[in-house]
């Protein structure tokens, strides 16, 4: 994992002091980067290459929270990454600098011309800005790329628009991946992410019903902002205490055991494992969805189905390449 990425999150006054040691300037790209997926990596590789050619540093400029959350308090987006996960994924790209701007009402009030001058030019020493094919910034969203280019010329910032990243005829974006997850299309989502989608959280105490039918499960408390895949039964890999295990996951309301429960729980049965992992953090990597969650007439039939699920999932995981976040 790369750790050469300098992360700047202080209020903007301090960014200038840190950056003043680097007078060579930067080649930057700008965005929320939810998921840090293949479309984002395509853009980041481009700025790394250009920075090298120009003898400058590569910089990703992102925000600490989703702009729409600040502009519309009622909007609570489901995200592909928590903030910490996003920063870790950005670090792994090998960029030189990751600048995190606090997204505030004040920042959102800047016009694109003001944003280019006061932040990109004056504080971050951006010499070249590469923006995504559909990216808009500044409060005056009707302005387009040509307008940005003119503002940039005045400031000595070369502004370039990247082509979209297309795979299988699909323009890869965070919203495309979110939709795939909502429909349980795990393999496609993972392909476009470039890693296996994951949920992280503390292992908490559950109802302990699983162990009574010889399938003990770890209940995982997941960040509420995180996008959950479609409910159902999944083949997964679980990372706990730096070890990776195979397992199966039930995402849903456990209808055989609980009547009329609406809260979604995340429960993992780790194969060939019997350690106590309460309060440990577990990362669960999704490989494939195998079936819908269903209500059985009794717990015995549920246990029989889980046994069949385990056989199917063990087979799937034998053939699956281990593509997790750190591989």
Backbone torsions as a table, in degrees:
resi	resn	phi	psi	omega
1	UNK	NA	138.1	179.0
2	UNK	-80.3	136.9	172.5
3	UNK	-129.4	30.8	179.4
4	UNK	-91.2	7.7	-174.2
5	UNK	-89.7	121.3	179.2
6	UNK	-84.7	124.9	-179.3
7	UNK	-103.3	125.3	-177.7
8	UNK	-114.3	113.4	178.9
9	UNK	-124.2	-1.4	-177.2
10	UNK	-63.5	168.4	177.1
11	UNK	-63.4	157.8	-165.9
12	UNK	-59.3	-25.0	179.2
13	UNK	-58.6	-37.6	-175.5
14	UNK	-79.0	-24.1	-179.4
15	UNK	-57.3	-40.1	-176.4
16	UNK	-59.9	-41.7	-178.7
17	UNK	-63.6	-43.0	-179.8
18	UNK	-64.8	-42.9	-174.5
19	UNK	-74.7	-19.0	-175.5
20	UNK	-65.6	-16.1	177.4
21	UNK	-76.8	-15.2	-177.7
22	UNK	-114.1	96.3	-177.6
23	UNK	-93.8	2.2	-177.4
24	UNK	-75.7	-22.6	-179.7
25	UNK	94.4	171.5	-174.4
26	UNK	-131.7	154.0	166.7
27	UNK	-106.7	121.5	-170.0
28	UNK	-124.3	157.8	165.9
29	UNK	-132.5	159.6	-167.0
30	UNK	-135.5	134.5	176.5
31	UNK	170.9	174.9	178.6
32	UNK	-81.5	-30.2	174.3
33	UNK	57.3	44.0	178.0
34	UNK	-71.6	123.1	179.7
35	UNK	97.2	-22.5	-175.1
36	UNK	38.9	59.0	-174.3
37	UNK	-90.8	-175.0	-175.5
38	UNK	-60.2	-32.1	176.3
39	UNK	-63.7	-41.7	177.2
40	UNK	-67.3	-42.5	-177.6
41	UNK	-62.8	-35.9	177.3
42	UNK	-58.3	-45.0	179.6
43	UNK	-67.9	-43.6	-177.8
44	UNK	-66.6	-40.2	176.9
45	UNK	-59.9	-38.7	179.9
46	UNK	-62.0	-45.4	-178.9
47	UNK	-71.1	-31.6	177.0
48	UNK	-63.8	-43.9	-179.8
49	UNK	-63.2	-46.6	-178.1
50	UNK	-65.8	-38.8	-179.9
51	UNK	-61.5	-43.0	178.8
52	UNK	-59.7	-46.9	-178.7
53	UNK	-62.0	-35.7	-176.0
54	UNK	-92.5	-2.8	-178.6
55	UNK	69.3	30.9	-179.7
56	UNK	-115.6	179.1	177.9
57	UNK	-99.4	147.0	179.2
58	UNK	-89.6	140.0	-176.2
59	UNK	-140.1	132.3	170.7
60	UNK	-105.2	127.5	178.0
61	UNK	-108.0	120.6	-179.2
62	UNK	-133.2	-177.5	-175.2
63	UNK	-120.9	154.4	-178.1
64	UNK	-77.8	-21.0	175.7
65	UNK	-146.1	161.0	-176.5
66	UNK	-63.5	125.2	-177.7
67	UNK	-50.5	-37.4	-177.1
68	UNK	-68.1	-23.8	177.5
69	UNK	-68.6	-31.6	-179.2
70	UNK	-80.8	-39.9	-176.3
71	UNK	-78.8	-24.7	179.4
72	UNK	-137.3	97.3	-173.3
73	UNK	-56.8	-27.5	-177.4
74	UNK	-78.8	-15.7	-175.5
75	UNK	-81.7	115.6	177.8
76	UNK	-118.0	89.5	-175.2
77	UNK	-69.6	148.7	170.1
78	UNK	-89.3	127.2	-173.1
79	UNK	-110.3	153.4	178.7
80	UNK	-75.4	-26.6	178.7
81	UNK	-135.2	148.6	164.3
82	UNK	-74.0	168.1	-179.6
83	UNK	-57.8	-44.8	-177.7
84	UNK	-63.9	-40.5	179.1
85	UNK	-63.8	-41.8	-179.6
86	UNK	-61.6	-44.9	-179.3
87	UNK	-62.8	-41.1	179.1
88	UNK	-62.9	-42.8	178.6
89	UNK	-65.1	-38.1	177.9
90	UNK	-66.7	-38.9	177.9
91	UNK	-59.6	-38.4	-176.9
92	UNK	-68.5	-13.8	179.7
93	UNK	-75.4	-13.8	179.4
94	UNK	81.6	17.6	174.8
95	UNK	-69.6	159.9	-178.2
96	UNK	-78.0	-44.3	-174.0
97	UNK	-133.7	133.2	171.9
98	UNK	-115.0	113.4	-178.7
99	UNK	-103.7	121.3	179.5
100	UNK	-103.2	114.3	177.8
101	UNK	-91.2	132.6	174.2
102	UNK	-69.3	117.3	-178.4
103	UNK	-81.1	110.8	-176.4
104	UNK	-123.1	169.8	175.0
105	UNK	-58.7	-38.5	-178.2
106	UNK	-63.7	-44.3	-179.5
107	UNK	-63.6	-41.6	-177.1
108	UNK	-68.6	-19.8	-178.8
109	UNK	-80.3	-13.4	-179.8
110	UNK	-69.0	140.9	172.4
111	UNK	-76.1	167.8	179.8
112	UNK	-63.0	-36.2	179.0
113	UNK	-64.7	-42.7	179.9
114	UNK	-66.9	-40.4	179.9
115	UNK	-62.3	-44.8	179.0
116	UNK	-60.3	-44.1	-175.9
117	UNK	-74.8	-55.8	-168.7
118	UNK	-76.2	-29.1	-176.8
119	UNK	-106.0	-56.8	-175.1
120	UNK	-69.4	-43.1	-177.6
121	UNK	-81.5	-56.2	-171.7
122	UNK	-72.1	-39.4	-173.1
123	UNK	-98.7	-36.4	-172.2
124	UNK	-106.8	1.0	174.4
125	UNK	53.0	43.5	-179.4
126	UNK	-77.9	124.1	177.6
127	UNK	-98.0	-29.4	178.2
128	UNK	-141.2	135.8	179.3
129	UNK	-122.1	123.9	176.4
130	UNK	-108.6	119.4	-178.9
131	UNK	-110.2	152.6	178.3
132	UNK	-61.2	158.0	-173.1
133	UNK	-58.9	-25.7	-176.5
134	UNK	-120.9	19.5	-171.9
135	UNK	-83.4	136.9	174.4
136	UNK	-126.1	144.4	174.1
137	UNK	-141.1	166.7	-175.2
138	UNK	84.5	156.9	-174.1
139	UNK	-72.2	-20.6	-179.6
140	UNK	-90.4	78.6	-171.4
141	UNK	-66.4	-14.8	-178.2
142	UNK	-74.2	-14.3	178.0
143	UNK	-68.3	147.5	-176.6
144	UNK	-117.2	-176.4	-175.9
145	UNK	-56.1	-41.4	-178.6
146	UNK	-59.6	-38.5	179.5
147	UNK	-67.3	-42.9	177.7
148	UNK	-58.2	-43.4	-176.5
149	UNK	-58.8	-42.4	179.5
150	UNK	-63.6	-45.8	178.5
151	UNK	-59.9	-42.0	-179.0
152	UNK	-61.6	-41.4	-178.3
153	UNK	-58.5	-40.8	179.5
154	UNK	-60.9	-37.4	-175.4
155	UNK	-91.0	-6.3	-175.5
156	UNK	78.4	26.3	175.2
157	UNK	-107.7	120.7	177.2
158	UNK	-80.6	119.7	-177.5
159	UNK	-110.9	127.4	-176.6
160	UNK	-126.3	145.0	178.2
161	UNK	-104.4	128.4	-178.5
162	UNK	-81.4	154.5	172.2
163	UNK	-74.7	156.0	175.2
164	UNK	-69.2	155.0	176.6
165	UNK	-95.5	120.9	-175.4
166	UNK	-119.8	131.7	176.2
167	UNK	-135.3	134.6	-176.6
168	UNK	53.5	34.1	179.8
169	UNK	74.2	7.4	-178.1
170	UNK	-112.8	132.8	176.9
171	UNK	-79.3	111.4	-173.2
172	UNK	-72.5	128.5	176.4
173	UNK	-149.0	165.5	179.2
174	UNK	-60.5	-38.1	-177.3
175	UNK	-71.2	-33.2	174.9
176	UNK	-62.4	-44.5	-179.0
177	UNK	-66.5	-40.4	177.7
178	UNK	-58.3	-43.6	179.6
179	UNK	-63.7	-40.4	178.5
180	UNK	-61.3	-41.7	178.8
181	UNK	-64.2	-41.9	-179.5
182	UNK	-62.1	-25.6	179.5
183	UNK	-101.2	6.3	176.8
184	UNK	74.7	14.9	-179.8
185	UNK	-84.2	73.8	-169.2
186	UNK	-66.5	-42.4	-174.7
187	UNK	-65.9	-39.2	177.6
188	UNK	-67.4	-44.1	179.3
189	UNK	-57.5	-45.5	-179.6
190	UNK	-64.0	-37.6	179.7
191	UNK	-62.3	-42.5	-177.3
192	UNK	-77.8	-26.7	175.1
193	UNK	-72.2	-37.3	-174.5
194	UNK	89.6	5.4	175.4
195	UNK	-157.1	166.1	179.1
196	UNK	-76.9	129.0	179.7
197	UNK	-58.0	140.7	-175.4
198	UNK	-137.7	152.5	170.5
199	UNK	-118.5	142.0	178.0
200	UNK	-125.5	148.5	175.8
201	UNK	176.8	171.1	178.4
202	UNK	-77.0	143.5	174.9
203	UNK	-80.4	122.2	-176.1
204	UNK	-117.4	164.9	179.9
205	UNK	-74.4	133.2	176.7
206	UNK	-110.2	-154.7	-177.0
207	UNK	-85.0	-6.9	177.2
208	UNK	62.7	24.0	179.7
209	UNK	-75.8	-32.9	-179.0
210	UNK	-55.8	-41.3	-175.7
211	UNK	-68.6	-24.6	179.8
212	UNK	-70.4	-19.7	176.7
213	UNK	-112.5	22.8	175.6
214	UNK	67.0	24.6	172.7
215	UNK	-130.7	71.4	-178.7
216	UNK	-63.2	140.4	-179.0
217	UNK	-122.7	151.5	171.5
218	UNK	-97.8	123.3	175.7
219	UNK	-87.3	131.9	-175.8
220	UNK	-116.6	127.0	178.6
221	UNK	-87.6	111.2	-173.3
222	UNK	-101.8	145.0	176.1
223	UNK	-52.4	132.1	-173.4
224	UNK	-67.9	-21.4	179.8
225	UNK	-79.8	-13.1	-172.6
226	UNK	-75.5	136.1	178.0
227	UNK	-69.1	120.1	175.3
228	UNK	-88.6	141.3	172.5
229	UNK	-66.6	174.6	176.8
230	UNK	-57.4	145.9	178.3
231	UNK	-61.6	155.1	179.5
232	UNK	148.1	-170.1	-178.5
233	UNK	-107.1	131.6	-172.9
234	UNK	-127.7	148.4	165.0
235	UNK	-82.8	128.0	-176.8
236	UNK	-137.5	165.5	165.7
237	UNK	-117.2	143.3	-176.1
238	UNK	-122.5	128.3	176.8
239	UNK	-106.9	120.7	178.6
240	UNK	-143.5	134.4	-175.9
241	UNK	50.1	42.8	176.7
242	UNK	67.1	11.3	174.6
243	UNK	-113.7	148.5	-178.2
244	UNK	-109.7	129.8	-179.0
245	UNK	-125.6	159.0	172.1
246	UNK	-88.6	154.4	177.3
247	UNK	-173.6	-179.1	175.5
248	UNK	-126.0	149.7	-173.7
249	UNK	-126.3	137.4	172.0
250	UNK	-108.7	119.0	178.2
251	UNK	-113.1	112.1	-178.1
252	UNK	160.6	-155.0	-171.7
253	UNK	-108.6	4.2	179.5
254	UNK	50.6	65.2	-171.8
255	UNK	-65.1	-24.3	179.8
256	UNK	-68.7	-33.6	-174.7
257	UNK	-95.5	-36.5	-175.2
258	UNK	-117.4	122.2	173.4
259	UNK	-81.3	137.9	170.4
260	UNK	53.1	36.0	174.8
261	UNK	-95.4	134.7	-179.2
262	UNK	-107.7	-19.6	-177.8
263	UNK	-69.2	130.1	-179.5
264	UNK	-80.5	130.9	174.7
265	UNK	-114.0	154.4	-179.9
266	UNK	-115.0	108.3	-176.0
267	UNK	-125.8	129.3	-177.3
268	UNK	-117.2	132.6	170.1
269	UNK	-102.1	114.5	-178.2
270	UNK	-90.2	125.0	-177.7
271	UNK	-69.0	141.6	171.6
272	UNK	53.2	49.5	-171.6
273	UNK	-146.1	134.1	178.0
274	UNK	-143.7	34.2	179.0
275	UNK	-89.7	159.6	173.9
276	UNK	-86.3	117.4	-177.9
277	UNK	-122.8	21.5	176.8
278	UNK	-57.8	138.8	179.7
279	UNK	71.7	-1.5	172.5
280	UNK	-79.2	156.8	173.6
281	UNK	-89.8	132.4	177.4
282	UNK	-118.4	139.1	171.3
283	UNK	-107.6	125.6	-179.1
284	UNK	-111.9	119.9	-178.9
285	UNK	-101.9	123.2	-176.7
286	UNK	-84.2	130.2	-179.7
287	UNK	-106.9	-52.3	-176.0
288	UNK	-158.7	143.0	175.2
289	UNK	-90.8	129.6	-176.1
290	UNK	-105.9	-26.0	177.3
291	UNK	-167.1	169.2	174.0
292	UNK	-72.0	154.9	167.9
293	UNK	-71.6	138.3	178.8
294	UNK	-139.2	160.8	-178.7
295	UNK	-96.4	123.8	179.3
296	UNK	-99.9	155.6	-178.8
297	UNK	-61.3	-33.3	178.6
298	UNK	-152.9	170.3	-173.6
299	UNK	-67.7	-27.6	179.1
300	UNK	-63.9	-45.1	179.3
301	UNK	-67.9	-33.3	174.4
302	UNK	-61.0	-46.4	-179.6
303	UNK	-60.3	-41.2	179.0
304	UNK	-62.6	-42.7	-180.0
305	UNK	-65.4	-39.6	179.9
306	UNK	-62.5	-38.7	177.1
307	UNK	-59.4	-42.3	178.2
308	UNK	-66.8	-41.4	178.7
309	UNK	-57.9	-42.2	-178.0
310	UNK	-59.9	-43.8	179.1
311	UNK	-59.4	-47.5	-179.3
312	UNK	-60.1	-45.1	-175.4
313	UNK	-69.6	-39.4	176.9
314	UNK	-57.4	-41.5	178.6
315	UNK	-62.4	-45.7	-179.2
316	UNK	-59.5	-43.5	-173.9
317	UNK	-74.1	-23.0	176.0
318	UNK	-62.7	-41.0	-174.4
319	UNK	-89.0	-7.7	-175.5
320	UNK	-84.4	128.2	174.6
321	UNK	-70.0	142.7	-175.2
322	UNK	-82.0	86.2	-179.6
323	UNK	-103.4	81.8	177.8
324	UNK	-102.2	179.7	-173.9
325	UNK	-57.1	-32.5	-174.4
326	UNK	-97.3	2.2	-173.8
327	UNK	-84.2	NA	NA
